[in-house]
Amino acid sequence: MKVLSFLTLALLPLVLPGSLMAEAQEISKPQVIIMLGAPGAGKGTQALYLVEKLSLPQISTGDLFRENLKANTPVGQKAKSYMEKGELVPDSIVLEMLFSRIERPDCKDGYILDGFPRTIPQAEALSKYLGESVQLLVFSLEVSDAIIIERIAGRIVCNTCAAPYHKTVLPPKKEGECDRCGGKLIQRKDDSEQVVKDRLDIYHKQSEPLKEYYGARGTLFLIDAATSKEKTTALIDQAL
Ligand code: AMP
């Protein structure tokens, strides 16, 4: 059926019966992939894999906020205090920032959302915004809190391109330097142990209900992400 995506929809009514038409239309829709999971579950790492595999851009709301903070924009100024405490930034700010990002031309064939939605109202706002116009796939990366706390203690990220690393599990080729862009690797301020515990608490209360939300809509895959990066990627591949 894959070949159908190369036909123009204008030609399809001439050659396809109704059910195949519907399937072809579904395939030709932009693909939106949502990565759910606690902070440190590996959403960013697996999103980067999907960027390569599917040639779609990764949209991380956390990265967008950090860029705004660095550039000291009005959005960055509004988000700063929430981010430093590990709290969620209010929806009005997140939604405006996200929707203006996904309007950009590089998102026309789809995109990978990392860190959004984080709450049911955000998921509802996204669903209202997108309507039936995209093909949605949701992965939830499943990792226990104990492993998350251990992982985040060693997490470092590139200060320039935001690529994620880990001091022992996923070290860069050259210490302190990003493999992708040569940028400086740093520990995020909100990766301190107390802030991580608060972020996990928020995850369980506000973000975990999203599994039920997307599960009920038949678009959710639960992925065991407690082992290695490679094993998690293999499970995502299977689901794709
Ligand atoms: P992340 O890099 O995804 O862990 O996000 C870092 C911080 O950015 C979070 O702790 C929040 O303060 C903020 N943030 C990122 N995405 C969202 C979102 N979808 N809703 C609210 N706040 C967010």
Boltz pocket constraint, residues with backbone or C-beta under 6 A from the ligand:
constraints:
  - pocket:
      binder: B
      contacts: [[A, 39], [A, 61], [A, 62], [A, 63], [A, 65], [A, 79], [A, 82], [A, 83], [A, 84], [A, 86], [A, 87], [A, 88], [A, 89], [A, 90], [A, 94], [A, 114], [A, 115], [A, 116], [A, 117], [A, 118], [A, 122], [A, 190], [A, 199]]
      max_distance: 6.0
